[in-house]
Amino acid sequence: MDSRSTYSSMLKATLGGASGWLGSELLHRLFTIQQVGLQGTAGACLLTSWLHRRSMAAVDRRCKRLDKDEQEIQTRGRLMNKSLFALAVGLCALFPSMGALAESAAQAEPLALEEIVVTARKREESMQDVGMSLSALSSDDLMIRFDTDLQTLQNASPNLVVSDIQQGPGNPAAIAIRGIGTTDIEKNFDPTVGVVIDGVFIGVNSGAMLRAIDLESIEILRGPQGTLFGRNSIGGIINATRARPSYEGFSGRARAGAGNHGEFQMEGYVNVAATDSLAFRIGGATRNHDGWFYNATQGRDVGKSDYWVISPSVRWSPADNIELYYRFDKTEQEQDANTLLNMAQPTQAFCFAYGQCAQSLTTPQSGAPYTVLQNDMPPYQTYFDTETHIVNASWDVNDQYSVEFVYGGFKTDEEVFQDWDSTALSLYHTDRPATWEQDSFELRVNFTGDRLSYTAGAYYWESEYGIDLTSYIGFGALFGLPFPFDDSIVFPLFQEVDQTTESLAFFVEADYALTEQLTLTVGGRYTDDDKTSSVVDASMPELAIEGNPDNPFQKSWDEFTPKVGLRFQATDSLMFYGLYSKGFRAGGFNGRPLGGEYEAAAQPYDPETVNNFEVGMKSEWMDGRVRLNVSAFFMEYKNKQEEQSVPAVGGTGQQTKVTNAAEASINGVEVDFSWLVNEYFTLEGNLGWLDAEFDSLRDEALDVDLTYLELRRAPELTATIAPVVTIPIGQGQLVARAALRFVDDMELTFLNSPQSSVGSHEVLDASITYMHGNMSLSVWGLNLTDDDSWVQAYDVGTDPSFDGLWTYTAVRPPRAYGAVVTWEF
């Protein structure tokens, strides 16, 4: 018997029906994807036994019949992942009474999954009624996950990759949905995936790594969202909603915990209802850790981070149909920013000219992923401070019309002294103080009629960004000076960049019920962008004429992003949809022209666009105990912006250039499922498949075809399986959850350098919580598989003919675990 059919038949028998097919294929890939030293068939047998409540004798007989197949699988080195095996063993050992509990549950009243209400289209509706691909987490889901930020939330969605790229303060985020993402830290690079917090779009990567604090819900919208969310959402949207003050009296929560790596966290809130129409809430949190890196050059531990936030808010209903809401957030973070690793290869300058070489394609110069070599001793601690103001006003005019206004103000102040060369020499350091300020205003009108409903509105955005960059270029090592004199010859290069953006948009999205079962959706958004950029750099005398603060570069663009959809409600629990949507990422100016070339600063790049064609199914089965959502899509990527660090004759020897260099096609499938097996056991998961490739990509300067390259952060397969067990113990209940995430191999750099490639890997997160009354005690673990894959990589000063100065990488945080106590009142 073939090993693939062995697993498929066992798991199909376990899961059954449509969900059985999904579960079998998903678990099969997780079981057989890596070479490990455990018995895959035995693990599958154990999982099957647990779910079917079979006797161990029967299981033993079945497993013996599969011995021959098991030997074949071992020979081929494709055995079940040991994390999932351990998970099955642990759950079976922890809950020996599962069979008896299931029997009693079968006699109870019918069970069904809870309805999930989302605001993906800026109005409340059931997730099963929305004709697009999305995933969602409720407040109850978030309470048992123990996420730290968006990076650990990524297992909630297929085709989602989120990384903290560790290239400066504020935990800058690299977010990719369906292979569409961006990774640069400079704020002139607009995001491709929007992070929306309480209705406010965060316009930069720094600060977008949303902390999992005080969250009410998370929605991941996949595919272009150009109609309702506008520019810079061509990959999708992560829509986060935080808790508001309640009119229900006095309440609150306090949580405290600790873990390895010196982890300490405290958070909580207090809610006070002054009247039945006026309520106040104040929340706060602090999260600190000592880091997990050792600096072998300085002989000390590094990577420390201290973070705190305070968030007062008020909610007032002066009339039954009017509500006003205001929230203020202030955060401060101090951290060690120098945790990068040198991966310079023999063909790169830092290796052949300075002797600073990685030990291999997979091993950094330091010899270990959590050992760094930076020699900098910055005169200050790196910091990142933010302030956020959100105002929301809603007016229910009558049963059909409502009006909503949202204002968002977000500003950041940061400074970081960074050792980019990641060696014990002073080859490439920077001092980069920067500021960002954005204000957005949105006015929407919602109408709900018998057959027609729509959302229409106007949106205005303005932002300012400034950076005073000093680069320190050291050449002492080239002249053979011994340590510590090798950093005595350092050339400082100064450059100041200031950029502004103004954007105005008008939009509408309408649903019209053609019949009781068939609904047509039509929408569109017109956006007008205006950007300016000024540079102060002594190496570019042309700036005296144009491009200076008194006469900046200026460019305007406008885009129309339409949407057309059709939904067919076959039954109350089965819906099919088809969708066309378009999104665009704004054009702009290079914010880091460090090579002394005027053209790099003066030449704007144009918007990039994505056309998305999608079909899908939203369904519930077994009287609402199984939810299965499936989508398939094809996307056309036009005028794709490619940012690359290229060689330069002057300045720092390299500079970033952005050109509309590529066209690409991305096809894929996405599956989300939940199965409420019984009152005590739920199985959740997702599966994403991508086929992403360049249709055209050419280095015009060298006349070289590059269409063979892989898109960055576009793994072919992502998959998550997450069992959740809830059982009564004494006067309380115990909830155990685990999530095993598989991510296929992927590329992190534009030219796909082998030292920056990421192999397929698994990450296991788990938690156990015991709740009794208003108290709970939890133990949690993140990255229990201790995966040390790269989460960021950058090839500096490269082109197809030259491998560049060096490559640096950043590694995933190691295994973390701890305990948390929560008190609600």
SESEDO-671067 format. One line per 4 residues: number of its first residue (from 1); their letters; for each residue x, z, y of C-alpha. Coordinates in steps of 0.02 Angstrom, whole numbers. Layout:
BEGIN
NUM = a = X:Z:Y; ...
! end
This chain:
BEGIN
1 = mdsr = 0:0:0; 66:-46:173; 108:105:283; 5:39:427
5 = stys = -151:24:318; -115:196:245; -127:279:415; -269:169:474
9 = smlk = -377:204:323; -348:391:331; -381:405:516; -531:289:514
13 = atlg = -606:398:379; -571:547:489; -636:484:654; -771:361:599
17 = gasg = -861:223:692; -804:152:858; -711:311:904; -631:306:733
21 = wlgs = -557:135:765; -489:192:932; -421:356:866; -340:275:715
25 = ellh = -250:144:815; -194:268:947; -135:399:824; -54:267:714
29 = rlft = 57:213:858; 99:393:901; 136:435:719; 250:289:683
33 = iqqv = 337:251:846; 496:356:825; 623:400:691; 606:585:652
37 = glqg = 640:694:503; 464:752:455; 343:690:325; 222:577:418
41 = taga = 95:562:277; 91:749:251; 55:773:435; -85:645:429
45 = cllt = -155:729:274; -152:897:360; -241:830:513; -370:744:402
49 = swlh = -396:905:305; -421:1004:462; -550:887:535; -645:865:371
53 = rrsm = -626:1046:315; -566:988:144; -488:1104:18; -300:1106:14
57 = aavd = -304:1061:-172; -395:899:-134; -275:862:5; -128:894:-110
61 = rrck = -195:769:-237; -218:638:-101; -47:668:-28; 36:648:-199
65 = rldk = -44:477:-217; 40:428:-54; 216:484:-102; 271:307:-138
69 = deqe = 210:247:31; 295:394:115; 463:346:41; 441:170:106
73 = iqtr = 401:236:280; 554:350:278; 664:203:228; 599:103:374
77 = grlm = 626:252:491; 449:248:560; 383:423:529; 256:530:616
81 = nksl = 308:609:777; 362:788:744; 273:853:898; 103:797:836
85 = fala = 142:863:662; 187:1033:734; 29:1029:838; -79:1000:683
89 = vglc = 10:1136:586; -4:1259:729; -188:1228:757; -228:1243:572
93 = alfp = -128:1404:557; -199:1478:716; -381:1440:673; -407:1461:485
97 = smga = -591:1492:515; -621:1322:594; -721:1262:445; -840:1409:451
101 = laes = -859:1391:639; -900:1207:619; -1033:1246:489; -1118:1369:605
105 = aaqa = -1106:1248:750; -1193:1114:648; -1347:1227:640; -1349:1256:828
109 = epla = -1444:1152:954; -1378:975:989; -1218:962:1090; -1165:831:1216
113 = leei = -1019:797:1331; -1046:851:1510; -1084:717:1637; -938:675:1751
117 = vvta = -986:644:1933; -860:545:2037; -842:484:2216; -742:328:2172
121 = rkre = -856:224:2285; -866:357:2423; -1034:420:2360; -1078:532:2214
125 = esmq = -1126:444:2053; -1101:463:1867; -935:395:1804; -1031:300:1669
129 = dvgm = -1127:204:1803; -972:143:1898; -920:-36:1859; -733:-11:1865
133 = slsa = -594:65:1761; -563:247:1804; -522:417:1730; -573:587:1798
137 = lssd = -533:771:1779; -654:909:1828; -609:1083:1891; -636:1152:1715
141 = dlmi = -515:1023:1646; -385:1066:1778; -398:1254:1743; -330:1235:1566
145 = rfdt = -198:1102:1601; -73:1201:1707; -9:1047:1795; 119:1071:1932
149 = dlqt = 91:906:2024; 43:724:1996; 192:698:1881; 116:809:1746
153 = lqna = -59:740:1779; -11:564:1725; -64:591:1544; -245:592:1604
157 = spnl = -248:403:1624; -188:247:1533; -65:130:1620; -12:265:1743
161 = vvsd = 171:312:1776; 213:450:1902; 387:517:1938; 470:634:2060
165 = iqqg = 616:522:2108; 723:669:2172; 792:569:2318; 758:690:2456
169 = pgnp = 642:826:2514; 455:831:2487; 464:777:2305; 443:591:2347
173 = aaia = 330:508:2220; 351:345:2126; 176:299:2067; 134:143:1969
177 = irgi = -36:91:1900; -44:-63:1789; 138:-100:1825; 112:-104:2014
181 = gttd = 216:25:2106; 355:63:2228; 499:186:2217; 592:188:2383
185 = iekn = 595:346:2488; 595:266:2661; 429:280:2749; 431:101:2811
189 = fdpt = 392:49:2631; 203:61:2613; 136:128:2447; 53:18:2318
193 = vgvv = -51:161:2246; -145:265:2372; -156:455:2361; -317:512:2445
197 = idgv = -344:698:2479; -518:753:2533; -554:577:2593; -389:557:2689
201 = figv = -264:423:2637; -83:487:2633; 22:343:2697; 194:385:2629
205 = nsga = 278:427:2464; 351:590:2530; 210:715:2525; 109:608:2405
209 = mlra = 168:710:2254; 10:814:2268; 29:994:2209; -99:1049:2079
213 = idle = -163:1191:2189; -345:1225:2234; -402:1061:2157; -586:1030:2120
217 = siei = -567:859:2039; -447:713:2013; -499:532:1993; -381:390:1945
221 = lrgp = -452:221:2000; -360:77:1918; -345:-95:1997; -355:-152:2179
225 = qgtl = -470:-46:2289; -461:-157:2442; -645:-148:2492; -679:38:2514
229 = fgrn = -501:107:2525; -415:-39:2608; -231:-79:2630; -95:-12:2515
233 = sigg = -207:17:2364; -169:-140:2263; -123:-40:2108; -261:86:2125
237 = iina = -306:255:2199; -277:436:2149; -425:523:2230; -408:713:2243
241 = trar = -543:832:2302; -508:1014:2342; -628:1160:2339; -733:1193:2494
245 = psye = -802:1358:2560; -959:1416:2469; -1117:1488:2545; -1138:1600:2391
249 = gfsg = -1065:1760:2462; -896:1844:2435; -783:1778:2297; -604:1736:2259
253 = rara = -466:1710:2135; -289:1775:2115; -160:1702:1996; 18:1755:1962
257 = gagn = 143:1694:1835; 324:1671:1786; 425:1560:1672; 596:1499:1624
261 = hgef = 715:1423:1753; 670:1569:1867; 493:1503:1888; 380:1614:1993
265 = qmeg = 208:1569:2058; 69:1654:2151; -89:1575:2218; -264:1623:2264
269 = yvnv = -408:1611:2385; -542:1718:2464; -714:1650:2507; -827:1736:2632
273 = aatd = -1004:1678:2669; -1045:1745:2842; -1224:1677:2830; -1317:1560:2714
277 = slaf = -1253:1416:2822; -1078:1472:2875; -934:1506:2757; -747:1531:2771
281 = rigg = -611:1511:2642; -426:1544:2650; -307:1496:2513; -122:1510:2488
285 = atrn = 13:1484:2359; 198:1501:2330; 298:1417:2193; 483:1446:2171
289 = hdgw = 611:1406:2038; 800:1416:2022; 822:1238:1961; 892:1173:1797
293 = fyna = 1054:1089:1851; 1233:1150:1844; 1358:1083:1971; 1522:1069:1877
297 = tqgr = 1619:1030:2036; 1561:1185:2129; 1537:1296:1977; 1360:1349:2020
301 = dvgk = 1179:1320:1972; 1085:1200:2086; 912:1125:2104; 826:1276:2180
305 = sdyw = 657:1249:2264; 550:1366:2368; 376:1309:2419; 228:1390:2504
309 = visp = 63:1333:2576; -78:1414:2674; -248:1330:2691; -390:1403:2795
313 = svrw = -554:1307:2799; -730:1325:2868; -897:1247:2820; -1051:1255:2933
317 = spad = -1227:1185:2917; -1309:1198:3088; -1463:1113:3013; -1524:1076:2838
321 = niel = -1469:895:2851; -1303:918:2944; -1139:989:2881; -969:1009:2963
325 = yyrf = -808:1046:2871; -632:1079:2934; -474:1117:2837; -296:1151:2893
329 = dkte = -145:1149:2778; 31:1202:2819; 170:1187:2692; 355:1226:2695
333 = qeqd = 481:1180:2561; 667:1213:2547; 764:1137:2404; 929:1075:2336
337 = antl = 919:887:2348; 1082:840:2264; 1033:821:2081; 1074:638:2053
341 = lnma = 1190:570:1918; 1326:438:1929; 1303:297:1803; 1435:177:1872
345 = qptq = 1493:51:1741; 1666:-32:1728; 1603:-185:1824; 1544:-80:1972
349 = afcf = 1657:-36:2119; 1647:153:2108; 1714:139:1931; 1849:5:1944
353 = aygq = 1908:51:2121; 1885:239:2125; 1888:287:1941; 1716:366:1950
357 = caqs = 1638:300:1789; 1493:346:1678; 1544:394:1503; 1431:260:1427
361 = lttp = 1273:160:1462; 1170:314:1424; 1286:458:1472; 1324:499:1655
365 = qsga = 1497:537:1722; 1460:723:1709; 1433:708:1521; 1258:785:1519
369 = pytv = 1094:745:1607; 1076:918:1684; 1257:931:1744; 1296:857:1914
373 = lqnd = 1457:829:2010; 1414:823:2195; 1548:897:2308; 1446:918:2466
377 = mppy = 1420:1088:2544; 1282:1051:2671; 1278:1155:2830; 1091:1187:2804
381 = qtyf = 964:1193:2665; 859:1038:2640; 683:1063:2705; 515:972:2710
385 = dtet = 373:1039:2817; 197:967:2833; 38:998:2931; -131:924:2885
389 = hivn = -295:927:2981; -455:863:2900; -625:853:2984; -780:796:2891
393 = aswd = -954:781:2967; -1106:722:2869; -1285:691:2926; -1428:652:2808
397 = vndq = -1536:554:2928; -1679:536:2804; -1708:503:2620; -1625:333:2634
401 = ysve = -1491:344:2768; -1341:457:2788; -1191:452:2905; -1018:523:2871
405 = fvyg = -864:541:2980; -689:585:2916; -536:622:3022; -367:653:2946
409 = gfkt = -205:702:3029; -45:719:2929; 131:746:2992; 297:787:2913
413 = deev = 464:851:2975; 612:841:2857; 800:847:2849; 919:820:2705
417 = fqdw = 1106:805:2685; 1124:703:2527; 1272:659:2414; 1219:490:2345
421 = dsta = 1380:444:2256; 1350:590:2135; 1536:615:2109; 1664:747:2157
425 = lsly = 1725:629:2296; 1652:596:2468; 1611:413:2445; 1434:396:2509
429 = htdr = 1342:539:2593; 1201:537:2720; 1119:651:2846; 937:595:2864
433 = patw = 821:693:2978; 653:604:2988; 477:628:3054; 309:549:3010
437 = eqds = 141:566:3095; -23:482:3049; -202:492:3113; -351:407:3033
441 = felr = -534:395:3083; -672:332:2969; -858:314:3004; -976:267:2860
445 = vnft = -1161:231:2844; -1241:248:2672; -1410:173:2627; -1506:200:2466
449 = gdrl = -1665:100:2436; -1770:50:2288; -1665:-103:2245; -1530:-108:2380
453 = syta = -1397:21:2418; -1240:1:2521; -1095:85:2609; -1033:9:2772
457 = gayy = -909:72:2898; -761:57:3014; -585:127:2996; -442:152:3119
461 = wese = -265:206:3076; -109:240:3178; 60:306:3123; 234:336:3191
465 = ygid = 395:352:3092; 570:393:3150; 736:423:3062; 906:464:3135
469 = ltsy = 1021:413:2993; 1206:452:2985; 1300:379:2838; 1470:451:2790
473 = igfg = 1579:323:2700; 1738:391:2621; 1889:287:2574; 2015:423:2535
477 = alfg = 2005:397:2346; 2050:213:2367; 2217:264:2446; 2255:385:2303
481 = lpfp = 2249:548:2401; 2235:697:2282; 2086:815:2280; 2035:898:2394
485 = fdds = 2112:779:2523; 2021:627:2453; 1877:656:2571; 1985:674:2726
489 = ivfp = 1954:494:2781; 1768:480:2814; 1687:354:2929; 1519:404:3005
493 = lfqe = 1397:262:3040; 1245:298:3147; 1078:208:3147; 911:256:3223
497 = vdqt = 749:172:3170; 575:198:3244; 419:109:3183; 235:112:3228
501 = tesl = 78:47:3142; -98:18:3205; -234:-42:3087; -419:-77:3115
505 = affv = -540:-120:2975; -726:-153:2946; -801:-146:2772; -960:-153:2670
509 = eady = -1002:-136:2486; -1181:-162:2425; -1274:-149:2260; -1432:-250:2230
513 = alte = -1538:-225:2074; -1581:-400:2015; -1682:-325:1872; -1701:-153:1797
517 = qltl = -1545:-187:1693; -1441:-304:1800; -1356:-251:1963; -1252:-361:2078
521 = tvgg = -1113:-285:2184; -1043:-379:2335; -919:-312:2461; -781:-355:2580
525 = rytd = -659:-281:2704; -573:-360:2853; -411:-277:2908; -300:-311:3059
529 = ddkt = -125:-234:3059; -1:-224:3201; 175:-156:3173; 327:-128:3283
533 = ssvv = 506:-84:3238; 655:-36:3345; 835:-6:3291; 983:76:3376
537 = dasm = 1144:20:3292; 1310:-18:3379; 1357:-147:3247; 1213:-261:3302
541 = pela = 1242:-317:3483; 1090:-433:3471; 979:-278:3480; 1013:-270:3667
545 = iegn = 896:-420:3685; 760:-385:3556; 732:-247:3431; 778:-99:3542
549 = pdnp = 660:45:3587; 614:-41:3752; 579:-209:3670; 544:-182:3485
553 = fqks = 510:-312:3353; 323:-342:3333; 215:-430:3204; 27:-438:3165
557 = wdef = -63:-484:3005; -244:-490:2952; -321:-493:2778; -494:-507:2700
561 = tpkv = -516:-418:2533; -678:-462:2443; -762:-386:2290; -895:-455:2173
565 = glrf = -962:-363:2021; -1104:-374:1896; -1167:-228:1790; -1283:-243:1641
569 = qatd = -1364:-82:1581; -1401:-126:1400; -1467:48:1357; -1464:220:1439
573 = slmf = -1295:250:1361; -1217:76:1358; -1163:-26:1509; -1060:-186:1524
577 = ygly = -980:-247:1685; -880:-389:1758; -777:-372:1916; -672:-471:2039
581 = skgf = -578:-373:2172; -434:-405:2290; -311:-290:2372; -161:-306:2485
585 = ragg = -6:-208:2530; 41:-219:2713; 187:-319:2779; 321:-238:2885
589 = fngr = 501:-225:2942; 653:-162:2848; 685:18:2894; 861:28:2824
593 = plgg = 966:-121:2885; 1134:-37:2855; 1245:-189:2831; 1266:-236:3013
597 = eyea = 1162:-395:2994; 1037:-422:3134; 927:-534:3027; 897:-392:2904
601 = aaqp = 820:-290:3044; 729:-431:3135; 651:-528:2991; 478:-459:2942
605 = ydpe = 407:-474:2767; 226:-525:2738; 85:-436:2646; 74:-450:2458
609 = tvnn = -94:-473:2371; -170:-443:2199; -324:-531:2130; -402:-431:1989
613 = fevg = -522:-503:1858; -594:-368:1745; -726:-343:1612; -773:-178:1535
617 = mkse = -890:-66:1439; -949:111:1477; -1033:193:1327; -1088:354:1246
621 = wmdg = -1125:373:1060; -1184:503:935; -1314:575:1056; -1187:594:1195
625 = rvrl = -1050:676:1090; -934:524:1100; -886:438:1262; -793:274:1247
629 = nvsa = -743:170:1399; -647:8:1378; -585:-122:1503; -483:-281:1497
633 = ffme = -406:-362:1650; -302:-505:1716; -214:-489:1884; -129:-619:1993
637 = yknk = 11:-545:2099; 50:-654:2251; 193:-643:2380; 261:-490:2289
641 = qeeq = 376:-388:2399; 543:-356:2317; 656:-226:2397; 836:-229:2338
645 = svpa = 1001:-153:2390; 1116:-303:2411; 1302:-320:2455; 1349:-328:2639
649 = vggt = 1513:-367:2725; 1498:-235:2860; 1419:-66:2886; 1401:35:2728
653 = gqqt = 1444:-112:2615; 1263:-130:2562; 1092:-143:2641; 912:-150:2587
657 = kvtn = 823:-316:2603; 639:-349:2574; 574:-524:2540; 413:-600:2473
661 = aaea = 510:-667:2326; 395:-663:2177; 233:-711:2092; 179:-616:1936
665 = sing = 39:-604:1808; -18:-440:1730; -139:-431:1584; -197:-273:1499
669 = vevd = -321:-164:1408; -370:15:1446; -465:138:1337; -528:314:1378
673 = fswl = -618:419:1249; -687:594:1223; -763:660:1062; -854:826:1054
677 = vney = -830:854:869; -924:1018:871; -948:1169:981; -768:1221:956
681 = ftle = -667:1062:950; -649:914:1069; -532:767:1049; -483:667:1203
685 = gnlg = -363:526:1233; -322:361:1314; -230:202:1276; -156:73:1393
689 = wlda = -77:-95:1350; 12:-207:1476; 83:-381:1472; 170:-401:1640
693 = efds = 287:-545:1682; 355:-641:1830; 286:-817:1854; 416:-856:1986
697 = lrde = 564:-758:2052; 718:-835:2128; 871:-773:2220; 870:-902:2359
701 = aldv = 1043:-859:2424; 1125:-890:2255; 996:-1016:2191; 971:-916:2030
705 = dlty = 811:-908:1929; 763:-727:1889; 595:-747:1804; 668:-673:1644
709 = lelr = 672:-500:1726; 545:-364:1683; 433:-286:1814; 481:-108:1855
713 = rape = 381:39:1785; 272:-73:1678; 282:-4:1499; 192:-110:1371
717 = ltat = 105:41:1294; 51:211:1357; -53:327:1249; -113:507:1252
721 = iapv = -199:612:1119; -264:783:1172; -356:903:1057; -446:1051:1137
725 = vtip = -504:1201:1034; -621:1336:1102; -668:1483:990; -742:1656:1022
729 = igqg = -627:1803:991; -697:1976:1021; -790:1984:1185; -699:1832:1254
733 = qlva = -647:1659:1205; -484:1570:1172; -450:1392:1231; -302:1296:1160
737 = raal = -255:1126:1226; -114:1005:1190; -77:831:1255; 50:714:1177
741 = rfvd = 96:568:1288; 188:414:1228; 269:293:1351; 350:131:1294
745 = dmel = 519:72:1357; 525:13:1538; 642:-41:1677; 675:58:1836
749 = tfln = 785:-61:1938; 753:-235:2007; 893:-319:1908; 855:-218:1749
753 = spqs = 1031:-146:1734; 1056:-79:1556; 1118:90:1618; 952:118:1707
757 = svgs = 834:65:1568; 716:194:1493; 680:195:1307; 513:239:1230
761 = hevl = 482:426:1233; 353:563:1205; 308:713:1312; 206:858:1243
765 = dasi = 116:981:1356; 14:1128:1288; -73:1288:1339; -168:1433:1261
769 = tymh = -287:1535:1370; -385:1690:1323; -531:1728:1440; -623:1893:1446
773 = gnms = -745:1931:1585; -663:1888:1750; -486:1896:1682; -383:1769:1586
777 = lsvw = -209:1765:1512; -123:1600:1480; 39:1538:1407; 88:1360:1446
781 = glnl = 224:1234:1410; 271:1070:1492; 383:938:1415; 395:1039:1255
785 = tddd = 479:888:1174; 621:917:1300; 625:732:1344; 771:689:1459
789 = swvq = 727:511:1506; 771:440:1676; 630:452:1802; 723:358:1938
793 = aydv = 870:239:1950; 946:135:2088; 1077:-2:2083; 1171:1:2249
797 = gtdp = 1237:-159:2326; 1195:-278:2183; 1150:-460:2163; 1149:-577:2012
801 = sfdg = 1334:-616:2038; 1398:-439:2072; 1353:-278:1980; 1368:-178:2140
805 = lwty = 1447:-18:2202; 1369:103:2078; 1206:155:1994; 1130:327:2012
809 = tavr = 991:404:1909; 877:556:1907; 818:644:1749; 649:716:1698
813 = ppra = 634:906:1716; 675:990:1550; 563:1097:1441; 471:1227:1544
817 = ygav = 360:1369:1486; 284:1527:1554; 135:1643:1566; -1:1662:1697
821 = vtwe = -130:1797:1732; -289:1749:1828; -419:1865:1904; -582:1800:1976
825 = f = -698:1906:2081
! end
